[in-house]
Amino acid sequence: MVQFHELIIRDLLDDPNGGLVVVSSGLSLSKLISSLVLLHSSSSKGTLLILSPSNPRLKSLIVHHLPSATISELSADLPAQNRLALYASNSAFFVTPRILTVDLLSRRLSPSLVSALVVPSAHSLSESSPDAFAVRLLLHRALSVFAFSDRPHSMVSAFAKPERTMKCLYVKKLHIWPRFHVNVADELERDPPVVVDVRVPMTRAMVGIQKAVLEVMDACLKEMRKTNKVDVEDLTVENGLFKSFDEIVRHQLDPIWHTLGKKTKQLVSDLKTLRKLLDYLVRYDAVTYLKYLDTLRVSESFRSVWIFAESSYKIFEYAKKRVYRFVRSDGVKLVRAQGKSVTGKKRKSKGDDKNEEEAGGASSSSLGSELVLEEVLEEAPKWKLLREILEEIEEERQKQALSREELLVEAEEDDSGIVLVACKDEHSCMQLEECILNSPKKVMREEWEKYLLSKVELRDVQTRYKKKPKDPKGFGILDGVVHITPAQNVEASSINKQERDALLAAASEMRKQAKKDHVVDDPQPHDGGGKEKGKGKGKVRNKKGPANFQRHPGSENNNRIKEAARNDKVEIANSENDGEKDEINLVVAGGFCESKSQGASIDESILRKHTSQELNSTGSRTAKPLPPVHFYALESDQPILDILKPSVIIVYHPDMTFVREIEVYKAENPSKKLKVYFLFYEDSTEVQKFEASIRRENGAFESLIRQKSMMIIPVDQDGRCLGLNSSVEPQASSSQNSITRKAGGRKEIEKEMQIIVDMREFMSSLPNVLHQKGMRIIPVTLEVGDYILSPLICVERKSIQDLFMSFTSGRLYHQVETMVRYYRIPVLLIEFSQDKSFSFQSASDIGDDVTPNSIISKLSLLALHFPRLRIIWSRSLHATAEIFASLKANQDEPDDTKAIRVGVPSEDGIVEDDVRAENYNTSAIEFLRRLPGVTDSNYRAIMEGCNSLAELALLPVERLAELMGGQKAARTLREFLDAKYPTLL
């Protein structure tokens, strides 16, 4: 354990009531909580409960840092009696707030059995959250509440958030531990690792895409500012790089969401898309990025705003240039502006080559030539840099090994020899692994083939459902080449069509060759980039990065490239199959086994490790040897640094949290030699986002420090925080003036309100709010309804999202039908969120006609079908509590034993309190209501006039007219019943 963890725990234990700890992200919050659990288990003062965090990664890390059998989980699968025995065992348990709340309300758990409660995600706490409900029910004098948070920016996202959180937790001390804290900084900077910051320039196309995306994002932000409905200070490009930007904008716009136009709503979604475009640019390869842009073009082309921005077309053009380009068969590059007829077009692709003007002049004379697809397949600059760094590491290691042999120094314990490459996600890990094992060219070739084959599959799907072909008969693609017919006026759309046809031609050619070449001779080994490798070892630190490298094969060697692609087809297919097997059986990144002891070795079948022989066998002949490499995804939930204990870490995608984890790992192992490489794209949003995240966290801690200096926490006589809803003054003081009017000050006996609540409803915050209003909550499992207010009133609660889903699935119809069957007053409660608009949609979107997709139309039909159904609209949770209190006025209290049996058949199959089931055949009633001429106004009279459907079929028209209220309806039903059944005879 690091020393500042000991100081944090010591500060926490000084106050018997506990406290709230806010630490910087990455300072091993899981180790801090596990140390607290171990300290408590050694004292055996009582049971310690840990509320299961919403983030499963934090939970798995806490379990990993604890010895086996130290902590277990109380789940809903355990019977209630078993949970009661575990509560009294003085051990540590994970428990969800829902299970803990239900056990406390049903009096299965006595609060005195629990001595400490740990809340790992205090930043997600609010006064109406289930966690706060569990703390309030569990509260007693000897309870210690220890709350933690490693997201300081979330703690300052609302007004007085730290103070309100502390009142929800009934604690009075706030402990702030930022990275710049004196004790933290001294320990982490005492023996820091060797850091090498490597900056590599982006390619010209990547710079163009980044510039275009930033211009489009700035244009969207300017449009947002014009609405005058969002705080202008938050609308900056730097804030737009973070996920929390969407939450900030939506939080401001939600109360007026129904008054916004379609353009403003779309801008909020577009900013999220643009942020992904910036992130994916530096994360994925050129082909994957182009594939993502193709999906955006299809899915967002009609409704998005950013696609129609001035610079948006540059994004698509540069993304294409990174993958392929089109040339004519005579070697002249295809230019968008052909001839004089298109010189007036507004959008022209910027010429990246010097010969573009010459090509534009020659295009008019070569209209009859053929269009040929030429591959570029630009590799990511970091790929080459990563290999150079690995070669440098291996060179240094070999020199150190020679010096050790000469000097006979035994220092093998300090250097594990493990090289760890940390990436953002598993896809990047797998792709980098392929680059190291094979070659970047082969990886790009594989992605390119997948891209082309997906184009062919999409074309096949479209032609399968196409009724009439648009192309005239006789038009076709021969030998992978599209013949361009001469024309006087060539439009840009025809060029797009020719490019699309050329792509399909290349894909068709590739698929044909894949079918033909089942058996191929031994292919020629690839040049794994050996010409560009093998540079000096010391050049990585001082070097800004490798130059832009692109493969632009000329038209004369195009056939040779096709032949190479054919020869490599079998090899690529085999590598794909191997990759699929590895993906199933092995977890490439992040799926490491949990070692039971510190010295336990990692199973090779779980963690993929590549030795130098494997890495060098597939490389080029001139490539230098590489060290063993492990790949790790930052999104995984394993403490990889403690498991592997690497000596070299290459941070491929820089992340502030992982940087702090490296610092803590080095502080815990001060004698270990550690070298860290950071790989950045120079002048990219990757650097900007990394630096902004540090500034953002420091600003959040400064705000917390200021709030702590001005914070006022009211406490009771025992020194515990009073909470949000507690009052310092006694409630009886308000009635002192009316003593003489109440017969000597006699206090009225207040009747306690009871509400039966379904177990599944404890996922929401409404039971918490009802309990705050002084109502007694009885948790049971209900078959009919969500809340039982009285023997007559049953309530089905629907949030807005749940209402839409229930209408789509048809579940709401069945729920209302059962409520109408068993209760006299069925109620549908539609509950809105307090911070959102109290409206389904704007008034302009409401139509006059009944449409199947309109939520208003569906509600109207539901109300017509069930006349006894009452629909109640609630603005917020607190409004719902007031509505329930008014509905329960002058009503009897519900009986939980009867409510449990409603809708549940007995052993004999009889359902209690089902009035319809006792007197009528419900299936026959539904069949009757669907007959022609039978309406909601006359079906009850028909049921009173005849006892069965067989009797109804024998009634004459005169009798039917009396029951149905008219001759027309009677004749319609009679004709339907007497109609002859058509047969084939």
SETI-426632 format. One record per residue (C-alpha): x, y, z. Coordinates in steps of 0.02 Angstrom, whole numbers, plus 50000, padded with zeros to 5 digits. Layout:
BEGIN
XYZ ...
***
This chain:
BEGIN
500005000050000 500615017449959 500805029450103 499475041850052 498195027650055 498645024950238 498405043550271 496695043350186 496105028450290 496785036350449 495825052450414 494245042650378 494325032550539 494595048150646 492735051850632 491645037150692 490265042850574 491385041150421 491625053650281 491685057250095 493345054950001 493635062449829 495255056749745 496015059649575 495595047449438 496845033149429 497495034049609 496945015949640 495255018549721 494964999749717 496534996549823 495985009949945 494275001749970 495014984249981 496234990250115 494774997150214 493864980450198 495384970750258 495584982450407 493764979950454 493824960950434 495304960050553 494364969850688 492714959750672 491654973750742 490134969450637 489534966850460 490214978250325 489134980850171 489754987950005 488434994849889 488774987249719 489445001149606 488665004749439 490375002249359 490734983449354 492594986849326 492784994549499 491914979749579 493024966949494 494584976749543 494054977249726 493774958449725 495464955649642 496424965249774 495624955349916 496144937749968 494984923749919 493444920850030 493624938250105 492074945450023 490524938049939 488954944849859 487164945049923 486104942749768 484254940449738 484574921849703 484904918749888 483344914949992 482864927850122 483304916450269 485054913550200 485324932250179 484764935050359 486064922550422 487424930850317 486974948050384 487364941950560 489034933750513 490124949450541 490874948150367 491004959350214 489744958250072 489284966549909 487434970549903 486354980049780 485354994849848 483724986449794 484024970449895 484644980150047 483124991750041 481884977450026 482674967850170 482634983350281 480824987650239 480244969850264 481174969650432 482244954650385 483804964650425 484054974050586 485094989850557 486094986650716 486914971450635 487824982550509 489284992550578 489945000450418 489295004550245 490425008250094 489765018449947 491045016949805 490185028749681 489675043849782 489665055149628 488085046349564 487145049449725 485625060749737 484265063549867 483055052049773 484285038449721 484135020549787 485845022149871 485255036949976 483655027350019 484685012550084 485805024150189 484305032650268 483475016050313 485085008750381 485575023850484 485895021450670 487095028750798 488505016150777 488475015850587 490005022250492 489725027750312 491265028050201 490935035850031 492195037149888 492285045349719 493655046549587 492705058349471 492935075949538 492155084149384 490525074749422 490565081149601 490505099249540 489265096549397 487775103449496 487455117149622 488165112749795 488375094549741 489665089849877 488625097350017 487015088949958 487915072349937 488605073150114 486855076750182 486185061550088 487555050950168 487375058950342 489245062750352 490055079250398 491855077650337 492485079750159 494235073150117 494995079749955 496525070949883 497025077749712 498575072949615 499395089449666 499135085649852 500815087449942 500865069650009 500295061949844 501495072149737 502985068649851 502715049949848 502345048249662 503785059749611 505075052449730 505655038949610 504755041949445 504915030349293 505945034949140 504745043649022 505005045248834 503785056748745 503715052348560 502795063848441 502405057848266 501655069448135 500005064648055 499895061747869 499285075647757 497585067347736 497385065147925 497795083447954 496505088147822 495165077347903 495525084248077 495475102148015 493845099047922 493015090648072 493525104948187 492835117548062 491185108248052 491115106748242 491435125348260 490045128948134 488835117948231 489295126748394 488975143548312 487255137448260 486945131748440 487415149048505 486115156948392 484725148048488 485105158548645 484545143648751 486235136548802 487595143948912 488855151248789 490345148048904 490125129248890 490035129448699 491875127748657 492775115548544 493865109848690 492335104948792 491615096448639 493025083648645 492325075448803 490815064248827 490175075048969 489855089048843 488295079848782 487665078448960 487975097048992 487035102448836 485585090248863 485455095449046 485205113448991 484015109448848 482945095648926 481705107449014 481355116448848 481635101448733 479835101748668 480015119948614 481595117048511 481585115048324 482175099648232 483785108348181 484305112048361 483925094348416 484935087448273 486415098648315 486555090348486 486665073448401 487875079948268 489115086048398 489185068448470 489505061348296 490895073948260 491755069848424 491775051548373 492515056248205 493975064948291 494235050448411 494165036948276 495365046548163 496845043448280 496225026648343 495785016248190 496565012748021 496085021547859 494945007847791 493965006047954 493765024947961 493115025447783 491895011347822 491225021247971 491015036647861 490035026247735 488825020947870 488625039047924 488275044447746 486875031747734 486115033947907 486245052847929 486235059847753 484425065647759 484235072947932 485965078247993 486565096147988 488445093347988 488465084247820 487825100147736 489175111147816 490445119547704 491935108647752 491055091947773 491435085847597 493295087147636 493105073647769 492445061147643 493685066047508 495225064747619 494595048247692 494465041047516 496205047247469 496915037747616 496235021347546 496105022447356 496035033747206 495445032147027 496535033846871 496195031046689 497005017046594 498235029346517 498915033746690 498025050546709 497235053746879 495355056346881 494835073946928 493135079446987 493045094546872 492995087346698 492815098546547 492015115546542 490295109846594 490785107246776 491925121946803 490515131246888 490225118147023 490415124647201 491225109247276 492875104347198 494095092447279 495705100747328 497175094747227 498465085947334 499595081947187 500555094147082 499975086546919 498135089346954 497995104146837 498825094346698 497645080046729 496175091846723 496715098246555 496975080946484 495345074046549 494305081046409 495315071846280 495275055346372 493415053546405 493365037546308 494715029246415 494405016646554 494285019946741 495445009346849 495465008147039 497185011647113 497535006747293 498365018647417 498035009847585 498855022647695 499585014947852 499435023348021 501065032548062 501055025248238 501215007548170 502955010548102 503435020348257 502875006148371 503984993748280 505465005548290 505225007348478 505104988548501 506714986348401 507564999348510 506974990448669 507664973848607 509344981848562 509514989548734 509034973148816 510344963448719 511684976148765 511184975048948 511254956148941 513024956748871 513594969149002 512854958249140 513774943149078 515404952849074 515184960749245 514304945449321 512964956249398 511404947149456 510004959649439 508684949249352 507384952349487 507184970649444 506844967849259 505434956149212 505754958849027 503894961048990 503384974448866 501584980448883 500684989848745 499124998848808 497745003248684 496015010648699 494994995548648 495154977248599 494994980748413 496564991448417 497484978148517 497064964448392 497554975448245 499224980448321 499564962348360 499284957948177 500434972148125 501824965548235 501574947248192 501364949748005 501604966747926 500614983147913 500384980447726 499574963647753 498414970647887 497864984647772 497634972247630 496514961547741 495454976447793 495344982147612 494704965147556 493384965047693 492844982347637 492674977447454 491774961247494 490524970847602 490194982047451 489794966747345 488654959347477 487724975847491 487554976547301 486854958847299 485564963047432 485014978547337 484864969647169 483914955347250 482484966747301 482574978347152 481064976547037 481724985146882 483544987546837 484055005346806 485505001146689 485084996846507 485324979246445 487054974846385 487954985746513 489204975946615 490884975446700 492234965646611 493964961146676 493764972446828 493734988146717 492295000046685 492225007046509 491845025646507 490755030846362 491185047646283 489975061546320 489915080046289 489245085246459 489895074246599 489065077646765 489875074846934 488535062046975 489115051246829 490875051546899 490215045547067 489295031546977 490875026646884 491865026447046 490545015547127 490555003646980 492455002946985 492384998247169 491134984547132 492204978546988 493724976847101 492674967947232 491924956047103 493654952047037 494264948447212 492804937047252 493024927447088 494864924647126 494434918847302 493274905647229 494514899947096 496114899447198 495784885547323 497514878147302 498954890147276 500814887447270 501904894147410 501684913147401 503134925047398 503494932047570 502934949847598 504144963747622 503644967747801 504214985447789 506034980847808 506624994947697 505935007647817 506464998547974 508194996348046 508585014248089 509685019548233 509075015648407 509275033048478 508255041448345 506575038048426 506755050748564 507385065248461 506425060848305 504755069048273 504145053348188 504255044348022 503855053447863 502195051147777 502235034447693 500945029447564 500905016147432 500455023347261 500725009547134 500745015146954 499575008446823 500974998346744 501184987046894 499344985746935 499234968246865 500694962746973 499804969047128 498244959547077 499274943747059 500034946347231 498284948547302 497764932147222 499264923047291 498974930047464 497134925747468 497324908647547 498574915147672 497424929347723 495934917647739 496944906347853 497484921047960 495674926547975 495164909348033 496574908948159 496054926048221 494274920048246 494854904948344 495984915748451 494554927748478 493464913648543 494714903848645 495914917548698 495574934848759 496824945848670 496624961348775 495944963248947 495354945448980 496744940249097 496484927349231 496434932749411 498004926349496 497684919849671 499394925149734 500584938849690 501854926749619 500624916449517 501114914749336 499934920149198 499214906049096 499804907048917 498084901848853 497284916848936 498554930548902 499264930548727 501144932748734 502254934048581 504044928448592 505424935648486 505454920048377 503614922048334 503794940448300 505324938548190 504754923148093 503414932747999 504394948747975 505544953347834 507284946447817 508094963047859 506974966948009 507784967948180 507264956148323 505824961448435 505524958048621 504034948248692 502494959448687 500844959448782 499344969548723 498084977048844 496434986348818 496135000848935 494264996948939 494554979849020 494284976549204 495914968249257 497364976149354 498614971849219 500074981149300 499954970849460 499734954649363 501124956349233 502304968449322 503034974849157 504704983549143 504254993348984 502555001148949 502085008648782 500535019648798 499875018848620 498295028848662 498695041048804 497445041148945 497565051449104 496865037749217 498105024749154 499555037049176 499095038849360 498985019949377 500755018649309 501335031449437 500535021849581 501265005449514 503015013149514 502775020449689 502275003149753 503824995549671 505185008749694 506624996549659 505914991049492 506614998649333 505195005349228 505225014249062 503665022148986 503425027648805 502015039648762 501485039748579 500615055748524 500095062448355 500875079548345 499685094448339 498175082948353 496605083148458 497335067948547 498615079148631 497335092848658 496115080848742 497455073348855 498045090348915 496265096848933 495775081949041 497165086449165 496655104749168 494845099849188 495195088749339 496285101849422 494925114849398 493645103049476 494745100449630 495015119149649 493125121449647 492935107649778 494225116049890 493295132649878 491625124349917 492365115250066 492975131650140 491205138950133 490225123050174 489015122750321 488455105550379 487115105250517 487365091650648 486295084550789 486765082650971 487695066350933 488785074950803 487985066850650 487435076450497 485565079950500 485245076150317 484265085050183 482485083450250 482845085550434 482245101050525 483165109150669 481575116050748 480295103950820 478735101650717 477545104150865 478035122450884 476875127650743 475335121650838 475705130251003 474535144950964 473025133450942 473135123851106 471475130451171 470565125551012 471075107151027 470355102451196 471845106551303 473145103251169 472675085251135 473665079050986 472725071150844 473135053150806 473875052950633 473495037450534 475025030050447 474775028050261 475275011450186 475705007750005 476064990449935 477484991549810 478074978449686 479864972449712 480374977649536 479894995749570 481354997949690 482475000749539 481625017749525 481675032249648 479805033549684 479795021949838 481165032949911 480135048749887 478565040449957 479545035250111 480165053050132 478345058950135 478035047850287 477165033350201 477495015350252 478155005050107 477734986450101 478804977249972 477994961849896 477954953049728 476384958449633 475634949949482 474454964349444 475004982549453 476504991449527 475725000849674 474174995949774 473485011549861 471875003849928 470824988149902 470014997249754 471475007149676 472864999049577 474195009449491 475315004649344 476755017149336 477595020949171 479065032249137 479115040148964 480365028048893 479475013048970 477805019348901 478445019648722 479225002248741 477644995048820 476565001448678 477764994148550 477824976948631 475964976348675 476364973448859 475374988648918 473744981948843 473914965848942 474364975149103 472864986849090 471744972149048 472234962949207 472024978649313 470274981449244 469844963349281 470354963349465 470184981349527 468754993649523 469845009049495 471325004849379 472545019349358 473905022049227 475185034249296 476285042649165 477765050149256 478905063249180 480645067849238 480795083549341 482215090949238 481385087449070 479925095048977 478165090749036 477645085948860 477725071248741 478045081848589 477865099748530 476145106048479 476675107348298 477045088648292 475305083548349 474235078848199 472355078448178 472235060548115 472455044248209 474095036548154 474845020048213 476525028348255 475825042548360 475905040348549 474375051548571 473375040448453 473885024848549 473375032648715 471695037748642 471345020248579 471855012948748 470645024548839 469235020048717 469525001448738 469555002348930 468265015448983 468605012549171 470465016249153 471035032349234 472585040949162 473575052249279 474985063649221 476355067549346 477685080749323 478975073149441 479255060549580 478705072749716 477115076849619 476755058149611 476915056749800 475655070849823 474465062749699 474575046149793 474215054949957 472655063149884 472055046949805 472215037849972 471135050650062 469545042350132 470135025350071 470465009450169 472245003350187 472734989150071 473044971450132 474694964250073 474144946150092 472664948949975 473694959349853 474954945149833 473574932749785 472754944049654 472984936549481 473844920949548 472844904749520 472654892849665 473034874349662 471314871149585 471614884149450 470354896649523 470844914949526 470174924849672 469264941549652 469084939049464 467294944849439 467344941949253 468074924449273 466684919549395 465204925549291 465824925849111 466924916748989 468254929748950 468814921348788 467024920948724 466824939548766 468354944048665 467694933648519 465974942148532 466714959748529 467584955948365 466004950548272 465294962348138 463984974248206 464504971748389 465154987848469 465674993848641 463935000748667 462924985048631 463984969948677 463434970448860 461594969848807 461954954748697 462804945948844 461264949148951 460074942748816 460924926048779 461974914048880 463204907848748 463844910448572 462854895148515 461254903248576 461724919548490 461914910548323 460094904248333 459274920948376 458134928348241 458464945448164 457044953648262 457774948148428 459514953348375 458844970548326 458124972748502 459774967848584 460924977348465 459884993148453 459544993548266 459074983448112 460684987648019 461834980248150 460704964948170 460684961447982 462584963447974 462824950548111 461494938748041 462254939147866 463964935447939 463304920548039 462294913647892 463644916147759 464164900347668 465934894247697 466864893147530 467544876047487 468614868847349 467284856147296 
***
